[in-house]
Amino acid sequence: MQRGGTPTAYDRVLSTKYGSKAMELAIQGKFNVLTVIKKGKLDSVPLEDVIGNNKEIGAIQDGTLGNVKVVTMEDDLVITARNIGINLGD
């Protein structure tokens, strides 16, 4: 999981919980699973249940289709980021 901004105490605890559950699963020999929270409890789901559910977004530069969304520098999100002082490195 990735979130923006400065990590909060909740973020730190959540990442620790996910990491601990992932290690527990690895020790049990359970691989190819994704650590999740279901109904407020740590759990896991097989990767097969979560992969392949992405929509095709559009053509990549070489003309092939893929699950990549290209954000242009004119995108509202980029403009908003700049308006609030975020430097995008350009």
Biopython code that builds the backbone (N, CA, C, O; Angstrom):
import numpy as np
from Bio.PDB.StructureBuilder import StructureBuilder

atoms = [
    (1, "MET", "N", (0.856, -1.169, 0.000)),
    (1, "MET", "CA", (0.000, 0.000, 0.000)),
    (1, "MET", "C", (0.896, 1.224, 0.000)),
    (1, "MET", "O", (1.953, 1.244, 0.631)),
    (2, "GLN", "N", (0.457, 2.231, -0.712)),
    (2, "GLN", "CA", (1.217, 3.470, -0.724)),
    (2, "GLN", "C", (0.248, 4.629, -0.575)),
    (2, "GLN", "O", (-0.765, 4.704, -1.270)),
    (3, "ARG", "N", (0.570, 5.522, 0.332)),
    (3, "ARG", "CA", (-0.234, 6.721, 0.531)),
    (3, "ARG", "C", (0.695, 7.913, 0.425)),
    (3, "ARG", "O", (1.899, 7.799, 0.654)),
    (4, "GLY", "N", (0.130, 9.052, 0.078)),
    (4, "GLY", "CA", (0.929, 10.259, -0.021)),
    (4, "GLY", "C", (0.990, 10.999, 1.300)),
    (4, "GLY", "O", (0.202, 10.732, 2.207)),
    (5, "GLY", "N", (1.910, 11.915, 1.408)),
    (5, "GLY", "CA", (2.002, 12.756, 2.592)),
    (5, "GLY", "C", (2.839, 12.133, 3.691)),
    (5, "GLY", "O", (3.395, 11.046, 3.535)),
    (6, "THR", "N", (2.916, 12.832, 4.786)),
    (6, "THR", "CA", (3.665, 12.361, 5.945)),
    (6, "THR", "C", (2.897, 11.225, 6.610)),
    (6, "THR", "O", (1.695, 11.352, 6.848)),
    (7, "PRO", "N", (3.567, 10.121, 6.913)),
    (7, "PRO", "CA", (2.867, 9.004, 7.553)),
    (7, "PRO", "C", (2.299, 9.401, 8.907)),
    (7, "PRO", "O", (2.959, 10.074, 9.699)),
    (8, "THR", "N", (1.081, 8.981, 9.156)),
    (8, "THR", "CA", (0.442, 9.200, 10.451)),
    (8, "THR", "C", (0.695, 7.984, 11.330)),
    (8, "THR", "O", (1.220, 6.972, 10.866)),
    (9, "ALA", "N", (0.322, 8.085, 12.593)),
    (9, "ALA", "CA", (0.438, 6.932, 13.485)),
    (9, "ALA", "C", (-0.378, 5.762, 12.935)),
    (9, "ALA", "O", (0.061, 4.614, 13.005)),
    (10, "TYR", "N", (-1.560, 6.047, 12.389)),
    (10, "TYR", "CA", (-2.399, 4.998, 11.800)),
    (10, "TYR", "C", (-1.660, 4.305, 10.654)),
    (10, "TYR", "O", (-1.679, 3.078, 10.559)),
    (11, "ASP", "N", (-1.010, 5.084, 9.782)),
    (11, "ASP", "CA", (-0.263, 4.513, 8.654)),
    (11, "ASP", "C", (0.828, 3.569, 9.157)),
    (11, "ASP", "O", (1.011, 2.478, 8.619)),
    (12, "ARG", "N", (1.536, 3.992, 10.174)),
    (12, "ARG", "CA", (2.641, 3.190, 10.697)),
    (12, "ARG", "C", (2.134, 1.895, 11.331)),
    (12, "ARG", "O", (2.729, 0.835, 11.138)),
    (13, "VAL", "N", (1.052, 1.978, 12.076)),
    (13, "VAL", "CA", (0.485, 0.778, 12.693)),
    (13, "VAL", "C", (-0.063, -0.159, 11.616)),
    (13, "VAL", "O", (0.140, -1.371, 11.684)),
    (14, "LEU", "N", (-0.753, 0.400, 10.626)),
    (14, "LEU", "CA", (-1.316, -0.412, 9.551)),
    (14, "LEU", "C", (-0.216, -1.140, 8.781)),
    (14, "LEU", "O", (-0.350, -2.329, 8.495)),
    (15, "SER", "N", (0.860, -0.448, 8.447)),
    (15, "SER", "CA", (1.938, -1.104, 7.704)),
    (15, "SER", "C", (2.601, -2.191, 8.545)),
    (15, "SER", "O", (3.016, -3.221, 8.013)),
    (16, "THR", "N", (2.702, -1.969, 9.849)),
    (16, "THR", "CA", (3.270, -2.983, 10.735)),
    (16, "THR", "C", (2.363, -4.209, 10.788)),
    (16, "THR", "O", (2.841, -5.343, 10.776)),
    (17, "LYS", "N", (1.055, -3.977, 10.847)),
    (17, "LYS", "CA", (0.099, -5.098, 10.860)),
    (17, "LYS", "C", (0.189, -5.911, 9.571)),
    (17, "LYS", "O", (0.208, -7.141, 9.606)),
    (18, "TYR", "N", (0.244, -5.217, 8.431)),
    (18, "TYR", "CA", (0.365, -5.919, 7.148)),
    (18, "TYR", "C", (1.664, -6.722, 7.086)),
    (18, "TYR", "O", (1.667, -7.881, 6.670)),
    (19, "GLY", "N", (2.759, -6.099, 7.502)),
    (19, "GLY", "CA", (4.046, -6.790, 7.464)),
    (19, "GLY", "C", (4.081, -8.004, 8.377)),
    (19, "GLY", "O", (4.624, -9.048, 8.016)),
    (20, "SER", "N", (3.504, -7.864, 9.554)),
    (20, "SER", "CA", (3.457, -8.972, 10.501)),
    (20, "SER", "C", (2.625, -10.119, 9.940)),
    (20, "SER", "O", (3.018, -11.281, 10.050)),
    (21, "LYS", "N", (1.489, -9.807, 9.343)),
    (21, "LYS", "CA", (0.634, -10.844, 8.751)),
    (21, "LYS", "C", (1.342, -11.519, 7.585)),
    (21, "LYS", "O", (1.254, -12.737, 7.431)),
    (22, "ALA", "N", (2.040, -10.747, 6.766)),
    (22, "ALA", "CA", (2.773, -11.311, 5.634)),
    (22, "ALA", "C", (3.848, -12.287, 6.127)),
    (22, "ALA", "O", (4.027, -13.353, 5.538)),
    (23, "MET", "N", (4.560, -11.935, 7.196)),
    (23, "MET", "CA", (5.568, -12.838, 7.750)),
    (23, "MET", "C", (4.924, -14.089, 8.323)),
    (23, "MET", "O", (5.439, -15.193, 8.146)),
    (24, "GLU", "N", (3.807, -13.923, 9.005)),
    (24, "GLU", "CA", (3.081, -15.077, 9.551)),
    (24, "GLU", "C", (2.706, -16.050, 8.427)),
    (24, "GLU", "O", (2.873, -17.262, 8.564)),
    (25, "LEU", "N", (2.205, -15.512, 7.329)),
    (25, "LEU", "CA", (1.822, -16.346, 6.188)),
    (25, "LEU", "C", (3.041, -17.036, 5.583)),
    (25, "LEU", "O", (2.974, -18.210, 5.218)),
    (26, "ALA", "N", (4.151, -16.313, 5.476)),
    (26, "ALA", "CA", (5.371, -16.897, 4.914)),
    (26, "ALA", "C", (5.879, -18.035, 5.794)),
    (26, "ALA", "O", (6.285, -19.081, 5.288)),
    (27, "ILE", "N", (5.858, -17.833, 7.097)),
    (27, "ILE", "CA", (6.298, -18.879, 8.026)),
    (27, "ILE", "C", (5.420, -20.116, 7.895)),
    (27, "ILE", "O", (5.897, -21.241, 8.044)),
    (28, "GLN", "N", (4.131, -19.906, 7.616)),
    (28, "GLN", "CA", (3.196, -21.025, 7.423)),
    (28, "GLN", "C", (3.332, -21.652, 6.038)),
    (28, "GLN", "O", (2.663, -22.638, 5.730)),
    (29, "GLY", "N", (4.206, -21.074, 5.198)),
    (29, "GLY", "CA", (4.388, -21.603, 3.853)),
    (29, "GLY", "C", (3.310, -21.182, 2.882)),
    (29, "GLY", "O", (3.166, -21.782, 1.817)),
    (30, "LYS", "N", (2.553, -20.162, 3.230)),
    (30, "LYS", "CA", (1.485, -19.655, 2.360)),
    (30, "LYS", "C", (2.041, -18.513, 1.511)),
    (30, "LYS", "O", (2.263, -17.403, 1.995)),
    (31, "PHE", "N", (2.258, -18.818, 0.225)),
    (31, "PHE", "CA", (2.793, -17.834, -0.691)),
    (31, "PHE", "C", (1.776, -17.566, -1.793)),
    (31, "PHE", "O", (0.749, -18.239, -1.872)),
    (32, "ASN", "N", (2.060, -16.592, -2.634)),
    (32, "ASN", "CA", (1.152, -16.197, -3.721)),
    (32, "ASN", "C", (-0.195, -15.728, -3.187)),
    (32, "ASN", "O", (-1.244, -15.993, -3.774)),
    (33, "VAL", "N", (-0.140, -15.025, -2.063)),
    (33, "VAL", "CA", (-1.346, -14.445, -1.472)),
    (33, "VAL", "C", (-1.107, -12.967, -1.202)),
    (33, "VAL", "O", (0.034, -12.510, -1.129)),
    (34, "LEU", "N", (-2.185, -12.240, -1.058)),
    (34, "LEU", "CA", (-2.137, -10.820, -0.758)),
    (34, "LEU", "C", (-2.715, -10.620, 0.636)),
    (34, "LEU", "O", (-3.809, -11.100, 0.933)),
    (35, "THR", "N", (-1.985, -9.916, 1.485)),
    (35, "THR", "CA", (-2.485, -9.613, 2.824)),
    (35, "THR", "C", (-3.528, -8.512, 2.712)),
    (35, "THR", "O", (-3.291, -7.483, 2.080)),
    (36, "VAL", "N", (-4.686, -8.734, 3.330)),
    (36, "VAL", "CA", (-5.796, -7.789, 3.244)),
    (36, "VAL", "C", (-6.458, -7.638, 4.605)),
    (36, "VAL", "O", (-6.198, -8.406, 5.531)),
    (37, "ILE", "N", (-7.310, -6.640, 4.704)),
    (37, "ILE", "CA", (-8.185, -6.520, 5.861)),
    (37, "ILE", "C", (-9.603, -6.750, 5.358)),
    (37, "ILE", "O", (-10.096, -6.015, 4.502)),
    (38, "LYS", "N", (-10.251, -7.772, 5.896)),
    (38, "LYS", "CA", (-11.635, -8.100, 5.553)),
    (38, "LYS", "C", (-12.468, -8.001, 6.817)),
    (38, "LYS", "O", (-12.158, -8.629, 7.829)),
    (39, "LYS", "N", (-13.520, -7.213, 6.751)),
    (39, "LYS", "CA", (-14.425, -7.047, 7.895)),
    (39, "LYS", "C", (-13.658, -6.695, 9.159)),
    (39, "LYS", "O", (-13.971, -7.174, 10.249)),
    (40, "GLY", "N", (-12.632, -5.837, 8.991)),
    (40, "GLY", "CA", (-11.869, -5.355, 10.130)),
    (40, "GLY", "C", (-10.806, -6.298, 10.653)),
    (40, "GLY", "O", (-10.154, -5.987, 11.650)),
    (41, "LYS", "N", (-10.608, -7.447, 10.011)),
    (41, "LYS", "CA", (-9.635, -8.436, 10.477)),
    (41, "LYS", "C", (-8.593, -8.703, 9.398)),
    (41, "LYS", "O", (-8.906, -8.701, 8.207)),
    (42, "LEU", "N", (-7.351, -8.934, 9.822)),
    (42, "LEU", "CA", (-6.301, -9.299, 8.880)),
    (42, "LEU", "C", (-6.609, -10.658, 8.279)),
    (42, "LEU", "O", (-7.037, -11.575, 8.980)),
    (43, "ASP", "N", (-6.392, -10.782, 6.995)),
    (43, "ASP", "CA", (-6.680, -12.015, 6.279)),
    (43, "ASP", "C", (-5.776, -12.055, 5.057)),
    (43, "ASP", "O", (-4.893, -11.210, 4.909)),
    (44, "SER", "N", (-5.988, -13.017, 4.192)),
    (44, "SER", "CA", (-5.254, -13.082, 2.935)),
    (44, "SER", "C", (-6.183, -13.604, 1.860)),
    (44, "SER", "O", (-7.167, -14.290, 2.139)),
    (45, "VAL", "N", (-5.851, -13.267, 0.625)),
    (45, "VAL", "CA", (-6.592, -13.772, -0.529)),
    (45, "VAL", "C", (-5.570, -14.245, -1.557)),
    (45, "VAL", "O", (-4.487, -13.669, -1.668)),
    (46, "PRO", "N", (-5.908, -15.288, -2.307)),
    (46, "PRO", "CA", (-4.995, -15.749, -3.355)),
    (46, "PRO", "C", (-4.808, -14.663, -4.409)),
    (46, "PRO", "O", (-5.750, -13.947, -4.749)),
    (47, "LEU", "N", (-3.583, -14.545, -4.925)),
    (47, "LEU", "CA", (-3.316, -13.550, -5.956)),
    (47, "LEU", "C", (-4.208, -13.760, -7.178)),
    (47, "LEU", "O", (-4.582, -12.799, -7.850)),
    (48, "GLU", "N", (-4.547, -15.012, -7.465)),
    (48, "GLU", "CA", (-5.407, -15.293, -8.614)),
    (48, "GLU", "C", (-6.764, -14.598, -8.485)),
    (48, "GLU", "O", (-7.406, -14.297, -9.491)),
    (49, "ASP", "N", (-7.197, -14.346, -7.254)),
    (49, "ASP", "CA", (-8.488, -13.684, -7.039)),
    (49, "ASP", "C", (-8.436, -12.184, -7.306)),
    (49, "ASP", "O", (-9.474, -11.551, -7.496)),
    (50, "VAL", "N", (-7.230, -11.612, -7.319)),
    (50, "VAL", "CA", (-7.138, -10.161, -7.468)),
    (50, "VAL", "C", (-6.463, -9.712, -8.760)),
    (50, "VAL", "O", (-6.623, -8.562, -9.166)),
    (51, "ILE", "N", (-5.714, -10.596, -9.411)),
    (51, "ILE", "CA", (-5.072, -10.193, -10.662)),
    (51, "ILE", "C", (-6.022, -10.387, -11.825)),
    (51, "ILE", "O", (-6.956, -11.187, -11.757)),
    (52, "GLY", "N", (-5.780, -9.664, -12.866)),
    (52, "GLY", "CA", (-6.584, -9.824, -14.070)),
    (52, "GLY", "C", (-7.895, -9.072, -14.036)),
    (52, "GLY", "O", (-8.671, -9.159, -14.987)),
    (53, "ASN", "N", (-8.167, -8.341, -12.977)),
    (53, "ASN", "CA", (-9.417, -7.593, -12.885)),
    (53, "ASN", "C", (-9.240, -6.135, -13.293)),
    (53, "ASN", "O", (-10.147, -5.322, -13.114)),
    (54, "ASN", "N", (-8.080, -5.809, -13.836)),
    (54, "ASN", "CA", (-7.822, -4.439, -14.272)),
    (54, "ASN", "C", (-8.430, -4.213, -15.644)),
    (54, "ASN", "O", (-8.433, -5.108, -16.489)),
    (55, "LYS", "N", (-8.940, -3.023, -15.857)),
    (55, "LYS", "CA", (-9.456, -2.662, -17.174)),
    (55, "LYS", "C", (-8.309, -2.249, -18.065)),
    (55, "LYS", "O", (-7.315, -1.695, -17.596)),
    (56, "GLU", "N", (-8.446, -2.518, -19.351)),
    (56, "GLU", "CA", (-7.470, -2.012, -20.301)),
    (56, "GLU", "C", (-7.673, -0.508, -20.397)),
    (56, "GLU", "O", (-8.783, -0.052, -20.671)),
    (57, "ILE", "N", (-6.631, 0.259, -20.177)),
    (57, "ILE", "CA", (-6.737, 1.707, -20.150)),
    (57, "ILE", "C", (-6.595, 2.299, -21.542)),
    (57, "ILE", "O", (-7.365, 3.184, -21.914)),
    (58, "GLY", "N", (-5.652, 1.843, -22.297)),
    (58, "GLY", "CA", (-5.436, 2.415, -23.616)),
    (58, "GLY", "C", (-4.080, 2.077, -24.155)),
    (58, "GLY", "O", (-3.341, 1.289, -23.564)),
    (59, "ALA", "N", (-3.749, 2.671, -25.274)),
    (59, "ALA", "CA", (-2.495, 2.362, -25.960)),
    (59, "ALA", "C", (-1.309, 2.982, -25.243)),
    (59, "ALA", "O", (-1.357, 4.136, -24.818)),
    (60, "ILE", "N", (-0.255, 2.209, -25.116)),
    (60, "ILE", "CA", (1.019, 2.705, -24.607)),
    (60, "ILE", "C", (1.765, 3.281, -25.803)),
    (60, "ILE", "O", (1.340, 3.082, -26.941)),
    (61, "GLN", "N", (2.839, 3.974, -25.579)),
    (61, "GLN", "CA", (3.536, 4.678, -26.657)),
    (61, "GLN", "C", (3.855, 3.799, -27.860)),
    (61, "GLN", "O", (3.827, 4.283, -28.991)),
    (62, "ASP", "N", (4.159, 2.515, -27.645)),
    (62, "ASP", "CA", (4.509, 1.663, -28.784)),
    (62, "ASP", "C", (3.276, 1.100, -29.485)),
    (62, "ASP", "O", (3.404, 0.305, -30.416)),
    (63, "GLY", "N", (2.081, 1.506, -29.045)),
    (63, "GLY", "CA", (0.849, 1.087, -29.699)),
    (63, "GLY", "C", (0.201, -0.139, -29.089)),
    (63, "GLY", "O", (-0.915, -0.493, -29.469)),
    (64, "THR", "N", (0.876, -0.805, -28.145)),
    (64, "THR", "CA", (0.270, -1.971, -27.507)),
    (64, "THR", "C", (-0.667, -1.520, -26.405)),
    (64, "THR", "O", (-0.551, -0.410, -25.884)),
    (65, "LEU", "N", (-1.598, -2.396, -26.056)),
    (65, "LEU", "CA", (-2.519, -2.074, -24.970)),
    (65, "LEU", "C", (-1.930, -2.523, -23.651)),
    (65, "LEU", "O", (-1.190, -3.505, -23.594)),
    (66, "GLY", "N", (-2.252, -1.813, -22.605)),
    (66, "GLY", "CA", (-1.765, -2.174, -21.288)),
    (66, "GLY", "C", (-2.583, -1.510, -20.206)),
    (66, "GLY", "O", (-3.472, -0.708, -20.490)),
    (67, "ASN", "N", (-2.283, -1.843, -18.976)),
    (67, "ASN", "CA", (-2.976, -1.285, -17.825)),
    (67, "ASN", "C", (-2.213, -0.078, -17.288)),
    (67, "ASN", "O", (-1.943, 0.014, -16.091)),
    (68, "VAL", "N", (-1.876, 0.827, -18.167)),
    (68, "VAL", "CA", (-1.112, 2.012, -17.809)),
    (68, "VAL", "C", (-1.956, 3.235, -18.115)),
    (68, "VAL", "O", (-2.481, 3.379, -19.219)),
    (69, "LYS", "N", (-2.084, 4.110, -17.138)),
    (69, "LYS", "CA", (-2.772, 5.377, -17.370)),
    (69, "LYS", "C", (-1.710, 6.457, -17.458)),
    (69, "LYS", "O", (-0.923, 6.645, -16.530)),
    (70, "VAL", "N", (-1.692, 7.152, -18.560)),
    (70, "VAL", "CA", (-0.730, 8.227, -18.751)),
    (70, "VAL", "C", (-1.378, 9.534, -18.292)),
    (70, "VAL", "O", (-2.476, 9.884, -18.724)),
    (71, "VAL", "N", (-0.685, 10.236, -17.418)),
    (71, "VAL", "CA", (-1.161, 11.532, -16.947)),
    (71, "VAL", "C", (-0.320, 12.593, -17.634)),
    (71, "VAL", "O", (0.901, 12.616, -17.484)),
    (72, "THR", "N", (-0.961, 13.460, -18.376)),
    (72, "THR", "CA", (-0.242, 14.523, -19.070)),
    (72, "THR", "C", (0.013, 15.687, -18.130)),
    (72, "THR", "O", (-0.611, 15.791, -17.074)),
    (73, "MET", "N", (0.919, 16.549, -18.512)),
    (73, "MET", "CA", (1.232, 17.717, -17.692)),
    (73, "MET", "C", (0.077, 18.715, -17.670)),
    (73, "MET", "O", (0.079, 19.641, -16.859)),
    (74, "GLU", "N", (-0.897, 18.541, -18.539)),
    (74, "GLU", "CA", (-2.079, 19.411, -18.570)),
    (74, "GLU", "C", (-3.243, 18.813, -17.772)),
    (74, "GLU", "O", (-4.310, 19.420, -17.687)),
    (75, "ASP", "N", (-3.046, 17.644, -17.196)),
    (75, "ASP", "CA", (-4.093, 16.977, -16.429)),
    (75, "ASP", "C", (-4.491, 17.823, -15.218)),
    (75, "ASP", "O", (-3.654, 18.502, -14.623)),
    (76, "ASP", "N", (-5.774, 17.774, -14.862)),
    (76, "ASP", "CA", (-6.271, 18.538, -13.706)),
    (76, "ASP", "C", (-5.501, 18.207, -12.433)),
    (76, "ASP", "O", (-5.253, 19.087, -11.609)),
    (77, "LEU", "N", (-5.124, 16.943, -12.270)),
    (77, "LEU", "CA", (-4.389, 16.549, -11.079)),
    (77, "LEU", "C", (-3.021, 17.228, -11.013)),
    (77, "LEU", "O", (-2.590, 17.659, -9.943)),
    (78, "VAL", "N", (-2.346, 17.322, -12.145)),
    (78, "VAL", "CA", (-1.045, 17.983, -12.200)),
    (78, "VAL", "C", (-1.211, 19.478, -11.927)),
    (78, "VAL", "O", (-0.440, 20.064, -11.168)),
    (79, "ILE", "N", (-2.200, 20.078, -12.536)),
    (79, "ILE", "CA", (-2.462, 21.513, -12.332)),
    (79, "ILE", "C", (-2.784, 21.793, -10.868)),
    (79, "ILE", "O", (-2.288, 22.763, -10.295)),
    (80, "THR", "N", (-3.612, 20.945, -10.265)),
    (80, "THR", "CA", (-3.965, 21.109, -8.848)),
    (80, "THR", "C", (-2.721, 20.974, -7.980)),
    (80, "THR", "O", (-2.524, 21.760, -7.053)),
    (81, "ALA", "N", (-1.880, 19.981, -8.274)),
    (81, "ALA", "CA", (-0.661, 19.790, -7.490)),
    (81, "ALA", "C", (0.219, 21.035, -7.545)),
    (81, "ALA", "O", (0.742, 21.486, -6.527)),
    (82, "ARG", "N", (0.370, 21.571, -8.728)),
    (82, "ARG", "CA", (1.196, 22.780, -8.868)),
    (82, "ARG", "C", (0.575, 23.967, -8.138)),
    (82, "ARG", "O", (1.282, 24.763, -7.521)),
    (83, "ASN", "N", (-0.762, 24.081, -8.213)),
    (83, "ASN", "CA", (-1.445, 25.196, -7.532)),
    (83, "ASN", "C", (-1.266, 25.174, -6.029)),
    (83, "ASN", "O", (-1.317, 26.221, -5.382)),
    (84, "ILE", "N", (-1.057, 24.003, -5.467)),
    (84, "ILE", "CA", (-0.880, 23.935, -4.010)),
    (84, "ILE", "C", (0.603, 23.846, -3.621)),
    (84, "ILE", "O", (0.942, 23.594, -2.464)),
    (85, "GLY", "N", (1.482, 24.062, -4.623)),
    (85, "GLY", "CA", (2.902, 24.174, -4.319)),
    (85, "GLY", "C", (3.715, 22.904, -4.438)),
    (85, "GLY", "O", (4.859, 22.871, -3.985)),
    (86, "ILE", "N", (3.168, 21.857, -5.031)),
    (86, "ILE", "CA", (3.938, 20.607, -5.187)),
    (86, "ILE", "C", (4.853, 20.762, -6.405)),
    (86, "ILE", "O", (4.412, 21.149, -7.487)),
    (87, "ASN", "N", (6.130, 20.454, -6.202)),
    (87, "ASN", "CA", (7.130, 20.522, -7.270)),
    (87, "ASN", "C", (7.212, 19.151, -7.920)),
    (87, "ASN", "O", (7.471, 18.159, -7.238)),
    (88, "LEU", "N", (6.996, 19.081, -9.215)),
    (88, "LEU", "CA", (7.038, 17.818, -9.936)),
    (88, "LEU", "C", (8.378, 17.562, -10.597)),
    (88, "LEU", "O", (8.508, 16.630, -11.391)),
    (89, "GLY", "N", (9.359, 18.359, -10.287)),
    (89, "GLY", "CA", (10.710, 18.123, -10.741)),
    (89, "GLY", "C", (11.024, 18.563, -12.147)),
    (89, "GLY", "O", (12.075, 18.214, -12.685)),
    (90, "ASP", "N", (10.118, 19.337, -12.765)),
    (90, "ASP", "CA", (10.415, 19.776, -14.128)),
    (90, "ASP", "C", (10.708, 21.259, -14.179)),
    (90, "ASP", "O", (10.979, 21.798, -15.252)),
]
sb = StructureBuilder()
sb.init_structure("model")
sb.init_model(0)
sb.init_chain("A")
sb.init_seg("    ")
for serial, (resi, resn, name, xyz) in enumerate(atoms, 1):
    if name == "N":
        sb.init_residue(resn, " ", resi, " ")
    sb.init_atom(name, np.array(xyz, "f"), 0.0, 1.0, " ", f" {name:<3s}", serial, name[0])
structure = sb.get_structure()
